[in-house]
Amino acid sequence: MTRRVTVVSLLTALIAAFLAPAASAAPQYREYVSLGDSFVSGPFIPLQRLDPLSCFKSTQNYPSVLARRLNVESFTDISCGGAQTKDMAGVQSGFPGQPAPQFSALKPTTDLVTVSIGGNDIGFSDIILTCAGKSVLDPAGAPCKAHFGDSLAQRVDATAPKVAAVLAGIKQRSPNAQIVVVGYLRVLPPSGGCWPVVPISRGDVPYLDGVQQQLNGMLGAQAAASGATFVNPYDISLGRDTCAAPWDKWVEGIIPTSPAFPVHPNAKGMAAVGEQVAAVLAGTELATV
């Protein structure tokens, strides 16, 4: 009799477990839109999409990973390499570029939006090229810091209201959407570096790492001020930067060791970011404030 009661109890518990909704299950999103720059689009990561080719979007970028992870009904990735905050509401002309503003993908029915933007507003590519060039004559010093001084911090501060305007524009067009601001993966180690493999002078490594922390911090502050969620891949990418071993790195160096654009995320980095965002949406990882 006791054995029969035990079996019945176990069967009842199993049925209840199958029927009960999972407490930590991710919300079900129907219409997901991805906005942002090349740290979103994934230039040179196979396979490259053709809509348009000039934006260098990969089928393995973090929004694509997230869309598959969440099994959304509708997914629109309108991110584009080279995008700045002005290209959310305006046309991004030139190459890379696309004929429609990124905001054109937003609808009143859109219920999930991810956005990574701001790096090009502070001149990411120009900073890397300038610092790499100056490192040649002073690999152990800090010629980049001497050149830019506090101006990069000022650029980050000047970008803050532009990011705020982007988030306000998203809310205006998709008022019921869950908005997730996604920061940037770590580009450099905390100190030291790996000159000449990544040609950034030893003294400039902590300086530029500090600028990136300020940029991600600004994005987090703007997300909090607008009521959006902030996910910071910088926090999970220690030891995964441009100086890491080829099998460990999530961001490629000046000379990529896997298919990706120089100083940009590779497929492994994109997968990690997509999973991190999914975990935050599922409530299994705390969002960064």
Secondary structure as GFF3:
##gff-version 3
##sequence-region A 1 289
A	DSSP	alpha_helix	2	19	.	.	.	ID=ss1
A	DSSP	beta_strand	31	36	.	.	.	ID=ss2
A	DSSP	alpha_helix	38	41	.	.	.	ID=ss3
A	DSSP	three_ten_helix	53	55	.	.	.	ID=ss4
A	DSSP	alpha_helix	62	70	.	.	.	ID=ss5
A	DSSP	beta_strand	74	77	.	.	.	ID=ss6
A	DSSP	alpha_helix	86	89	.	.	.	ID=ss7
A	DSSP	three_ten_helix	102	105	.	.	.	ID=ss8
A	DSSP	beta_strand	112	116	.	.	.	ID=ss9
A	DSSP	alpha_helix	124	135	.	.	.	ID=ss10
A	DSSP	alpha_helix	143	148	.	.	.	ID=ss11
A	DSSP	alpha_helix	151	173	.	.	.	ID=ss12
A	DSSP	beta_strand	178	182	.	.	.	ID=ss13
A	DSSP	alpha_helix	204	226	.	.	.	ID=ss14
A	DSSP	beta_strand	229	231	.	.	.	ID=ss15
A	DSSP	three_ten_helix	233	236	.	.	.	ID=ss16
A	DSSP	alpha_helix	267	282	.	.	.	ID=ss17
###
